Amino acid sequence: MELDAKPKAAYADVLAHNSFVGRIRDVYAAFHERREALGLTNPGTVENIAKEVQRDVFLNNLSFTGLRADLTKAFSVAPLFQVSHAISMGSQAQPPYTYGVLYGSPKMFLQGNLDNDLQFSGRFNWRWASNFVTKTSVQLTSQANMVSIENDYTGADFSASLKTVNPSILDGGVTGMVMASYLQSITPRLALGLEAFWSRPAMAYPPSLNVSYAMRYKTPEWMASLNMVAGSALEASYWRKLSDKVEAGINMNLAMSQASPLGPAGKEGTVTIGAKYDFRASSFRAQIDNQGKVSCLLEKVILPPVRVTFSGEIDHKANDAKVGLAVSIESADEEVMQQQEMAAAVQTDPIPF
């Protein structure tokens, strides 16, 4: 044991007093000090580079049709555990009935949904450290199955992500999709990044690789972002906070297709403008695009556990209209409410949703 310890101590002593290693250490320390002096913050991810417009203002992921009722029962807050029942009528996108279970803690997040056709979707996220989370999702349906694995690393002034969808080596090679992204803060307001997308659906097809470049500039009053895929797509977004309760955003998407045996080269552009109004117990969103589609969404809290949502859409180009109405009820015992108040006072890592 002593003979093994002496070479290790001698090796560590050489590294500690080596001039070349010391020089590298000094350069890194100086670089780290200058980097901290800039006061940079985490810029978010490339996937959510325009979240103020796409998620906070627009209602693309919130609109629905038909009648829907959501009943949620919370059994615990720390850790979070709740079950839900969703009933839908008159909608082609939503199944008639879905049963859901959700569990969350600072270390783990687990969610599962099963509908009346026995189609299953689940998510499992695990926090390895405060800044490193692995996210997995599974969808099992009668038509197709999907598995994705994503690793997110959140640094002090950057974010890195690596995601795979349906990876496989059973066909004699690697198939599936792989996405890698990196977003770095350059100044307290400016962030630059890139994203690479590799796909190969089967060994009979050649692999394809696309690289996109992203830019984000954010101030307390407005935000501008740009995402560009060389020669094929361009997306630009602008968000503005008009007041404490009013936000507005605009998004422009330009897609370019190359000439092929199926048709000539072409361009297709979409411009969408939207606004969001927050009231005391409700919120209203509206948007319109250059294709003649007008949409709105109204959320109203009747009582603290009861929420009513109205969704409407008119497509003038397709001469079509859609209307949706939903009622959401969330219930919890008094003991659970006390747990929520106690959990709010304790500083812990958030649930890795």
Contacts in CASP RR format, 6 or more apart in sequence:
PFRMAT RR
TARGET T0000
AUTHOR 0000-0000-0000
METHOD contacts of the structure
MODEL  1
MELDAKPKAAYADVLAHNSFVGRIRDVYAAFHERREALGLTNPGTVENIA
KEVQRDVFLNNLSFTGLRADLTKAFSVAPLFQVSHAISMGSQAQPPYTYG
VLYGSPKMFLQGNLDNDLQFSGRFNWRWASNFVTKTSVQLTSQANMVSIE
NDYTGADFSASLKTVNPSILDGGVTGMVMASYLQSITPRLALGLEAFWSR
PAMAYPPSLNVSYAMRYKTPEWMASLNMVAGSALEASYWRKLSDKVEAGI
NMNLAMSQASPLGPAGKEGTVTIGAKYDFRASSFRAQIDNQGKVSCLLEK
VILPPVRVTFSGEIDHKANDAKVGLAVSIESADEEVMQQQEMAAAVQTDP
IPF
15 21 0 8 1.000
35 157 0 8 1.000
38 157 0 8 1.000
38 187 0 8 1.000
38 188 0 8 1.000
39 157 0 8 1.000
39 188 0 8 1.000
40 156 0 8 1.000
40 157 0 8 1.000
40 185 0 8 1.000
40 186 0 8 1.000
40 187 0 8 1.000
40 188 0 8 1.000
41 156 0 8 1.000
41 157 0 8 1.000
41 185 0 8 1.000
41 188 0 8 1.000
42 154 0 8 1.000
42 155 0 8 1.000
42 156 0 8 1.000
42 157 0 8 1.000
42 158 0 8 1.000
42 159 0 8 1.000
42 185 0 8 1.000
43 157 0 8 1.000
43 158 0 8 1.000
43 159 0 8 1.000
43 183 0 8 1.000
43 184 0 8 1.000
43 185 0 8 1.000
43 191 0 8 1.000
43 216 0 8 1.000
43 218 0 8 1.000
44 154 0 8 1.000
44 159 0 8 1.000
44 183 0 8 1.000
44 191 0 8 1.000
45 152 0 8 1.000
45 159 0 8 1.000
45 161 0 8 1.000
45 181 0 8 1.000
45 183 0 8 1.000
46 159 0 8 1.000
46 161 0 8 1.000
46 181 0 8 1.000
46 182 0 8 1.000
46 183 0 8 1.000
46 193 0 8 1.000
46 194 0 8 1.000
46 195 0 8 1.000
46 212 0 8 1.000
46 214 0 8 1.000
46 227 0 8 1.000
47 161 0 8 1.000
47 181 0 8 1.000
48 54 0 8 1.000
48 55 0 8 1.000
49 183 0 8 1.000
49 214 0 8 1.000
49 216 0 8 1.000
49 225 0 8 1.000
49 227 0 8 1.000
50 216 0 8 1.000
50 223 0 8 1.000
50 225 0 8 1.000
50 227 0 8 1.000
50 235 0 8 1.000
50 237 0 8 1.000
50 239 0 8 1.000
50 251 0 8 1.000
52 223 0 8 1.000
52 237 0 8 1.000
52 239 0 8 1.000
52 247 0 8 1.000
52 249 0 8 1.000
53 223 0 8 1.000
53 225 0 8 1.000
53 237 0 8 1.000
53 238 0 8 1.000
53 239 0 8 1.000
53 249 0 8 1.000
53 250 0 8 1.000
53 251 0 8 1.000
54 60 0 8 1.000
54 237 0 8 1.000
54 251 0 8 1.000
55 61 0 8 1.000
56 239 0 8 1.000
56 247 0 8 1.000
56 276 0 8 1.000
57 239 0 8 1.000
57 247 0 8 1.000
57 248 0 8 1.000
57 249 0 8 1.000
57 274 0 8 1.000
57 275 0 8 1.000
57 276 0 8 1.000
57 285 0 8 1.000
57 287 0 8 1.000
58 249 0 8 1.000
58 251 0 8 1.000
58 272 0 8 1.000
58 274 0 8 1.000
58 285 0 8 1.000
58 287 0 8 1.000
59 285 0 8 1.000
59 287 0 8 1.000
59 295 0 8 1.000
59 296 0 8 1.000
59 297 0 8 1.000
59 311 0 8 1.000
62 285 0 8 1.000
62 297 0 8 1.000
62 311 0 8 1.000
63 295 0 8 1.000
63 297 0 8 1.000
63 311 0 8 1.000
63 312 0 8 1.000
63 313 0 8 1.000
63 322 0 8 1.000
64 91 0 8 1.000
64 93 0 8 1.000
64 94 0 8 1.000
64 311 0 8 1.000
64 324 0 8 1.000
64 326 0 8 1.000
65 90 0 8 1.000
65 91 0 8 1.000
65 92 0 8 1.000
65 93 0 8 1.000
65 311 0 8 1.000
65 313 0 8 1.000
65 322 0 8 1.000
65 323 0 8 1.000
65 324 0 8 1.000
66 88 0 8 1.000
66 89 0 8 1.000
66 90 0 8 1.000
66 91 0 8 1.000
66 323 0 8 1.000
66 324 0 8 1.000
66 325 0 8 1.000
67 88 0 8 1.000
67 89 0 8 1.000
67 90 0 8 1.000
67 324 0 8 1.000
67 325 0 8 1.000
67 326 0 8 1.000
68 86 0 8 1.000
68 87 0 8 1.000
68 88 0 8 1.000
68 89 0 8 1.000
68 91 0 8 1.000
68 94 0 8 1.000
68 324 0 8 1.000
68 325 0 8 1.000
68 326 0 8 1.000
68 327 0 8 1.000
69 86 0 8 1.000
69 87 0 8 1.000
69 88 0 8 1.000
69 326 0 8 1.000
69 327 0 8 1.000
69 328 0 8 1.000
69 329 0 8 1.000
70 84 0 8 1.000
70 85 0 8 1.000
70 86 0 8 1.000
70 326 0 8 1.000
70 327 0 8 1.000
70 328 0 8 1.000
70 329 0 8 1.000
71 84 0 8 1.000
71 85 0 8 1.000
71 86 0 8 1.000
71 329 0 8 1.000
71 331 0 8 1.000
72 82 0 8 1.000
72 83 0 8 1.000
72 84 0 8 1.000
72 328 0 8 1.000
72 329 0 8 1.000
72 330 0 8 1.000
72 331 0 8 1.000
73 82 0 8 1.000
73 83 0 8 1.000
73 84 0 8 1.000
73 330 0 8 1.000
73 331 0 8 1.000
73 332 0 8 1.000
74 80 0 8 1.000
74 81 0 8 1.000
74 82 0 8 1.000
74 330 0 8 1.000
74 331 0 8 1.000
74 332 0 8 1.000
74 336 0 8 1.000
75 81 0 8 1.000
75 82 0 8 1.000
75 83 0 8 1.000
75 336 0 8 1.000
76 82 0 8 1.000
76 336 0 8 1.000
76 339 0 8 1.000
77 336 0 8 1.000
77 339 0 8 1.000
77 340 0 8 1.000
77 343 0 8 1.000
78 105 0 8 1.000
78 339 0 8 1.000
78 342 0 8 1.000
78 343 0 8 1.000
78 346 0 8 1.000
79 103 0 8 1.000
79 104 0 8 1.000
79 105 0 8 1.000
80 102 0 8 1.000
80 103 0 8 1.000
80 104 0 8 1.000
80 105 0 8 1.000
80 351 0 8 1.000
81 102 0 8 1.000
81 103 0 8 1.000
81 104 0 8 1.000
82 101 0 8 1.000
82 102 0 8 1.000
83 99 0 8 1.000
83 100 0 8 1.000
83 101 0 8 1.000
83 102 0 8 1.000
84 98 0 8 1.000
84 99 0 8 1.000
84 100 0 8 1.000
84 101 0 8 1.000
84 102 0 8 1.000
85 97 0 8 1.000
85 98 0 8 1.000
85 99 0 8 1.000
85 100 0 8 1.000
86 94 0 8 1.000
86 97 0 8 1.000
86 98 0 8 1.000
86 99 0 8 1.000
86 100 0 8 1.000
87 96 0 8 1.000
87 97 0 8 1.000
88 94 0 8 1.000
88 95 0 8 1.000
88 96 0 8 1.000
88 97 0 8 1.000
88 98 0 8 1.000
89 96 0 8 1.000
95 115 0 8 1.000
95 116 0 8 1.000
95 117 0 8 1.000
95 119 0 8 1.000
96 115 0 8 1.000
96 116 0 8 1.000
97 115 0 8 1.000
97 116 0 8 1.000
98 113 0 8 1.000
98 114 0 8 1.000
98 115 0 8 1.000
98 116 0 8 1.000
99 113 0 8 1.000
99 114 0 8 1.000
99 115 0 8 1.000
100 111 0 8 1.000
100 112 0 8 1.000
100 113 0 8 1.000
100 114 0 8 1.000
101 110 0 8 1.000
101 111 0 8 1.000
101 112 0 8 1.000
102 110 0 8 1.000
102 111 0 8 1.000
102 112 0 8 1.000
103 109 0 8 1.000
103 110 0 8 1.000
103 111 0 8 1.000
104 110 0 8 1.000
104 351 0 8 1.000
105 351 0 8 1.000
106 127 0 8 1.000
106 348 0 8 1.000
106 349 0 8 1.000
106 350 0 8 1.000
106 351 0 8 1.000
106 352 0 8 1.000
107 126 0 8 1.000
107 127 0 8 1.000
107 349 0 8 1.000
107 352 0 8 1.000
108 124 0 8 1.000
108 125 0 8 1.000
108 126 0 8 1.000
108 127 0 8 1.000
108 352 0 8 1.000
109 123 0 8 1.000
109 124 0 8 1.000
109 125 0 8 1.000
109 351 0 8 1.000
109 352 0 8 1.000
109 353 0 8 1.000
110 123 0 8 1.000
110 124 0 8 1.000
110 125 0 8 1.000
111 122 0 8 1.000
111 123 0 8 1.000
111 124 0 8 1.000
112 120 0 8 1.000
112 121 0 8 1.000
112 122 0 8 1.000
112 123 0 8 1.000
113 120 0 8 1.000
113 121 0 8 1.000
113 122 0 8 1.000
114 120 0 8 1.000
117 142 0 8 1.000
119 139 0 8 1.000
119 140 0 8 1.000
119 141 0 8 1.000
119 142 0 8 1.000
120 138 0 8 1.000
120 139 0 8 1.000
120 140 0 8 1.000
121 137 0 8 1.000
121 138 0 8 1.000
121 139 0 8 1.000
121 140 0 8 1.000
122 137 0 8 1.000
122 138 0 8 1.000
122 139 0 8 1.000
123 135 0 8 1.000
123 136 0 8 1.000
123 137 0 8 1.000
123 138 0 8 1.000
124 135 0 8 1.000
124 136 0 8 1.000
124 137 0 8 1.000
125 133 0 8 1.000
125 134 0 8 1.000
125 135 0 8 1.000
125 136 0 8 1.000
125 352 0 8 1.000
125 353 0 8 1.000
126 133 0 8 1.000
126 134 0 8 1.000
126 352 0 8 1.000
127 133 0 8 1.000
127 349 0 8 1.000
127 352 0 8 1.000
128 134 0 8 1.000
130 349 0 8 1.000
131 153 0 8 1.000
131 154 0 8 1.000
131 155 0 8 1.000
132 151 0 8 1.000
132 152 0 8 1.000
132 153 0 8 1.000
132 154 0 8 1.000
133 151 0 8 1.000
133 152 0 8 1.000
133 154 0 8 1.000
133 352 0 8 1.000
134 149 0 8 1.000
134 150 0 8 1.000
134 151 0 8 1.000
134 152 0 8 1.000
135 148 0 8 1.000
135 149 0 8 1.000
135 150 0 8 1.000
135 151 0 8 1.000
135 152 0 8 1.000
135 352 0 8 1.000
136 147 0 8 1.000
136 148 0 8 1.000
136 149 0 8 1.000
136 150 0 8 1.000
137 146 0 8 1.000
137 147 0 8 1.000
137 148 0 8 1.000
138 145 0 8 1.000
138 146 0 8 1.000
138 147 0 8 1.000
139 145 0 8 1.000
139 146 0 8 1.000
139 147 0 8 1.000
146 165 0 8 1.000
146 166 0 8 1.000
147 165 0 8 1.000
147 166 0 8 1.000
147 167 0 8 1.000
148 163 0 8 1.000
148 164 0 8 1.000
148 165 0 8 1.000
148 166 0 8 1.000
149 163 0 8 1.000
149 164 0 8 1.000
149 167 0 8 1.000
150 161 0 8 1.000
150 162 0 8 1.000
150 163 0 8 1.000
150 164 0 8 1.000
151 161 0 8 1.000
151 162 0 8 1.000
151 163 0 8 1.000
152 159 0 8 1.000
152 160 0 8 1.000
152 161 0 8 1.000
153 159 0 8 1.000
153 160 0 8 1.000
153 161 0 8 1.000
157 184 0 8 1.000
157 185 0 8 1.000
158 182 0 8 1.000
158 183 0 8 1.000
158 184 0 8 1.000
158 185 0 8 1.000
159 181 0 8 1.000
159 182 0 8 1.000
159 183 0 8 1.000
160 181 0 8 1.000
160 182 0 8 1.000
160 183 0 8 1.000
161 179 0 8 1.000
161 180 0 8 1.000
161 181 0 8 1.000
161 182 0 8 1.000
162 178 0 8 1.000
162 179 0 8 1.000
162 180 0 8 1.000
163 178 0 8 1.000
163 179 0 8 1.000
163 180 0 8 1.000
164 176 0 8 1.000
164 177 0 8 1.000
164 178 0 8 1.000
164 179 0 8 1.000
165 176 0 8 1.000
165 177 0 8 1.000
165 178 0 8 1.000
165 179 0 8 1.000
166 175 0 8 1.000
166 176 0 8 1.000
166 177 0 8 1.000
167 174 0 8 1.000
167 175 0 8 1.000
167 176 0 8 1.000
167 178 0 8 1.000
168 174 0 8 1.000
168 175 0 8 1.000
168 176 0 8 1.000
169 175 0 8 1.000
171 202 0 8 1.000
171 203 0 8 1.000
172 203 0 8 1.000
173 203 0 8 1.000
174 200 0 8 1.000
175 200 0 8 1.000
175 201 0 8 1.000
175 202 0 8 1.000
175 203 0 8 1.000
176 199 0 8 1.000
176 200 0 8 1.000
176 201 0 8 1.000
177 197 0 8 1.000
177 198 0 8 1.000
177 199 0 8 1.000
178 197 0 8 1.000
178 198 0 8 1.000
178 199 0 8 1.000
179 195 0 8 1.000
179 196 0 8 1.000
179 197 0 8 1.000
179 198 0 8 1.000
180 195 0 8 1.000
180 196 0 8 1.000
181 193 0 8 1.000
181 194 0 8 1.000
181 195 0 8 1.000
181 196 0 8 1.000
182 193 0 8 1.000
182 194 0 8 1.000
182 195 0 8 1.000
183 191 0 8 1.000
183 192 0 8 1.000
183 193 0 8 1.000
183 214 0 8 1.000
183 216 0 8 1.000
184 191 0 8 1.000
184 192 0 8 1.000
184 193 0 8 1.000
185 191 0 8 1.000
186 192 0 8 1.000
189 217 0 8 1.000
189 218 0 8 1.000
189 219 0 8 1.000
190 215 0 8 1.000
190 216 0 8 1.000
190 217 0 8 1.000
191 215 0 8 1.000
191 216 0 8 1.000
191 217 0 8 1.000
191 218 0 8 1.000
192 213 0 8 1.000
192 214 0 8 1.000
192 215 0 8 1.000
192 216 0 8 1.000
193 213 0 8 1.000
193 214 0 8 1.000
193 215 0 8 1.000
194 211 0 8 1.000
194 212 0 8 1.000
194 213 0 8 1.000
194 214 0 8 1.000
195 211 0 8 1.000
195 212 0 8 1.000
195 214 0 8 1.000
196 209 0 8 1.000
196 210 0 8 1.000
196 211 0 8 1.000
196 212 0 8 1.000
197 209 0 8 1.000
197 210 0 8 1.000
197 211 0 8 1.000
197 212 0 8 1.000
198 207 0 8 1.000
198 208 0 8 1.000
198 209 0 8 1.000
199 207 0 8 1.000
199 208 0 8 1.000
200 206 0 8 1.000
200 207 0 8 1.000
200 208 0 8 1.000
210 229 0 8 1.000
210 232 0 8 1.000
211 229 0 8 1.000
211 230 0 8 1.000
212 227 0 8 1.000
212 228 0 8 1.000
212 229 0 8 1.000
212 230 0 8 1.000
212 233 0 8 1.000
213 227 0 8 1.000
213 228 0 8 1.000
213 230 0 8 1.000
214 225 0 8 1.000
214 226 0 8 1.000
214 227 0 8 1.000
214 228 0 8 1.000
215 225 0 8 1.000
215 226 0 8 1.000
215 227 0 8 1.000
216 223 0 8 1.000
216 224 0 8 1.000
216 225 0 8 1.000
216 226 0 8 1.000
217 223 0 8 1.000
217 224 0 8 1.000
217 225 0 8 1.000
220 241 0 8 1.000
221 240 0 8 1.000
221 241 0 8 1.000
222 238 0 8 1.000
222 239 0 8 1.000
222 240 0 8 1.000
222 241 0 8 1.000
223 237 0 8 1.000
223 238 0 8 1.000
223 239 0 8 1.000
224 236 0 8 1.000
224 237 0 8 1.000
224 238 0 8 1.000
224 239 0 8 1.000
225 236 0 8 1.000
225 237 0 8 1.000
225 238 0 8 1.000
226 234 0 8 1.000
226 235 0 8 1.000
226 236 0 8 1.000
226 237 0 8 1.000
227 233 0 8 1.000
227 234 0 8 1.000
227 235 0 8 1.000
227 236 0 8 1.000
228 234 0 8 1.000
228 235 0 8 1.000
231 256 0 8 1.000
232 255 0 8 1.000
232 256 0 8 1.000
232 257 0 8 1.000
232 258 0 8 1.000
233 253 0 8 1.000
233 254 0 8 1.000
233 255 0 8 1.000
233 256 0 8 1.000
234 252 0 8 1.000
234 253 0 8 1.000
234 254 0 8 1.000
235 251 0 8 1.000
235 252 0 8 1.000
235 253 0 8 1.000
235 254 0 8 1.000
236 251 0 8 1.000
236 252 0 8 1.000
237 249 0 8 1.000
237 250 0 8 1.000
237 251 0 8 1.000
237 252 0 8 1.000
238 249 0 8 1.000
238 250 0 8 1.000
238 251 0 8 1.000
239 247 0 8 1.000
239 248 0 8 1.000
239 249 0 8 1.000
240 247 0 8 1.000
240 248 0 8 1.000
240 249 0 8 1.000
241 247 0 8 1.000
242 248 0 8 1.000
245 277 0 8 1.000
245 278 0 8 1.000
245 279 0 8 1.000
246 275 0 8 1.000
246 276 0 8 1.000
246 277 0 8 1.000
246 278 0 8 1.000
247 275 0 8 1.000
247 276 0 8 1.000
248 273 0 8 1.000
248 274 0 8 1.000
248 275 0 8 1.000
248 276 0 8 1.000
249 273 0 8 1.000
249 274 0 8 1.000
249 275 0 8 1.000
250 271 0 8 1.000
250 272 0 8 1.000
250 273 0 8 1.000
250 274 0 8 1.000
251 270 0 8 1.000
251 271 0 8 1.000
251 272 0 8 1.000
252 269 0 8 1.000
252 270 0 8 1.000
252 271 0 8 1.000
252 272 0 8 1.000
253 269 0 8 1.000
253 270 0 8 1.000
253 271 0 8 1.000
253 272 0 8 1.000
254 267 0 8 1.000
254 268 0 8 1.000
254 269 0 8 1.000
255 267 0 8 1.000
255 268 0 8 1.000
255 269 0 8 1.000
256 265 0 8 1.000
256 266 0 8 1.000
256 267 0 8 1.000
257 265 0 8 1.000
257 266 0 8 1.000
257 267 0 8 1.000
257 268 0 8 1.000
258 265 0 8 1.000
259 265 0 8 1.000
269 290 0 8 1.000
270 289 0 8 1.000
270 290 0 8 1.000
270 291 0 8 1.000
271 289 0 8 1.000
271 290 0 8 1.000
272 287 0 8 1.000
272 288 0 8 1.000
272 289 0 8 1.000
272 290 0 8 1.000
273 287 0 8 1.000
273 288 0 8 1.000
273 289 0 8 1.000
274 285 0 8 1.000
274 286 0 8 1.000
274 287 0 8 1.000
274 288 0 8 1.000
275 285 0 8 1.000
275 286 0 8 1.000
275 287 0 8 1.000
276 283 0 8 1.000
276 284 0 8 1.000
276 285 0 8 1.000
277 283 0 8 1.000
277 284 0 8 1.000
277 285 0 8 1.000
281 300 0 8 1.000
281 301 0 8 1.000
282 298 0 8 1.000
282 299 0 8 1.000
282 300 0 8 1.000
282 301 0 8 1.000
283 298 0 8 1.000
283 299 0 8 1.000
284 296 0 8 1.000
284 297 0 8 1.000
284 298 0 8 1.000
284 299 0 8 1.000
285 296 0 8 1.000
285 297 0 8 1.000
285 298 0 8 1.000
286 294 0 8 1.000
286 295 0 8 1.000
286 296 0 8 1.000
286 297 0 8 1.000
287 294 0 8 1.000
287 295 0 8 1.000
287 296 0 8 1.000
288 294 0 8 1.000
288 295 0 8 1.000
291 315 0 8 1.000
291 317 0 8 1.000
292 315 0 8 1.000
292 316 0 8 1.000
292 317 0 8 1.000
293 313 0 8 1.000
293 314 0 8 1.000
293 315 0 8 1.000
293 316 0 8 1.000
293 317 0 8 1.000
294 313 0 8 1.000
294 314 0 8 1.000
294 316 0 8 1.000
295 311 0 8 1.000
295 312 0 8 1.000
295 313 0 8 1.000
295 314 0 8 1.000
296 310 0 8 1.000
296 311 0 8 1.000
296 312 0 8 1.000
296 313 0 8 1.000
297 309 0 8 1.000
297 310 0 8 1.000
297 311 0 8 1.000
297 312 0 8 1.000
298 309 0 8 1.000
298 310 0 8 1.000
298 311 0 8 1.000
299 307 0 8 1.000
299 308 0 8 1.000
299 309 0 8 1.000
300 307 0 8 1.000
300 308 0 8 1.000
300 309 0 8 1.000
300 310 0 8 1.000
301 307 0 8 1.000
302 308 0 8 1.000
305 329 0 8 1.000
305 330 0 8 1.000
305 331 0 8 1.000
305 332 0 8 1.000
306 327 0 8 1.000
306 328 0 8 1.000
306 329 0 8 1.000
307 327 0 8 1.000
307 328 0 8 1.000
307 329 0 8 1.000
307 330 0 8 1.000
308 325 0 8 1.000
308 326 0 8 1.000
308 327 0 8 1.000
308 328 0 8 1.000
309 325 0 8 1.000
309 326 0 8 1.000
309 327 0 8 1.000
309 328 0 8 1.000
310 324 0 8 1.000
310 325 0 8 1.000
310 326 0 8 1.000
311 322 0 8 1.000
311 323 0 8 1.000
311 324 0 8 1.000
311 325 0 8 1.000
311 326 0 8 1.000
312 321 0 8 1.000
312 322 0 8 1.000
312 323 0 8 1.000
312 324 0 8 1.000
313 321 0 8 1.000
313 322 0 8 1.000
313 323 0 8 1.000
314 320 0 8 1.000
314 321 0 8 1.000
315 321 0 8 1.000
315 322 0 8 1.000
332 340 0 8 1.000
END
